[in-house]
Amino acid sequence: MSVTVITLLKRREGMSKPDFVAYYEANHRVIGEQVLRGYATRYVRRFLFPSDGVDSEHDPDVLTEITFPDEATRAACFAAMADPAIMALIVADEDKLFDRSRIKTFEVEERDSEL
């Protein structure tokens, strides 16, 4: 059974939303693809824009969705990411992009409705 992990991320202070999206897609996405390749089956970035047009300080800016074929593969990926060299690469880029104190990751338990 597949395992999906979502992460809510907030851009660093002083970075505009357009600059955030552009940097994420040009740089951080590439690192994510390199790290996830061979483990994840899906890596989606869902950039969030408030429906009321008001961008509040507490709102996340992106929701990432990463799907793995099973729990063992997810665990192997996270173990590989814990390698100091890989973690240093990820953290160095996150520091350019995110308020790292606000990163929150969840495992998803999904339920579908038939409509």
Residue pairs with C-beta under 8 A, 6 or more apart in sequence:
1 70
2 41
2 67
2 68
2 69
2 70
3 67
3 68
3 69
3 70
3 71
3 73
3 74
3 107
4 65
4 66
4 67
4 68
4 107
4 108
4 110
5 65
5 66
5 67
5 68
5 74
5 105
5 106
5 107
5 108
6 63
6 64
6 65
6 66
6 105
6 106
6 108
7 63
7 64
7 66
7 103
7 104
7 105
7 106
8 60
8 62
8 63
8 102
8 103
8 104
8 105
8 106
9 60
9 61
9 62
9 63
9 64
9 98
9 102
9 103
10 59
10 60
10 61
10 98
10 99
10 102
10 103
11 17
11 20
11 61
11 97
11 98
11 99
12 95
12 96
12 97
12 98
12 99
13 99
15 23
15 97
17 49
17 55
17 61
20 61
20 62
20 97
21 47
23 96
23 97
24 45
24 47
24 62
24 97
25 45
27 93
27 96
27 97
28 93
28 94
28 97
29 43
29 45
31 89
31 90
31 93
32 43
32 64
33 43
35 77
35 80
35 81
35 86
35 90
36 43
36 66
36 77
39 68
39 73
39 74
39 76
39 77
39 80
40 66
40 67
40 68
40 77
41 67
41 68
41 69
42 65
42 66
42 67
43 64
43 65
43 66
43 67
44 64
44 65
44 66
45 62
45 63
45 64
45 65
46 62
46 63
46 64
46 65
47 61
47 62
48 59
48 60
48 61
48 62
48 63
49 55
50 56
50 59
60 102
65 108
68 74
68 77
80 86
81 87
81 90
91 100
94 100
94 103
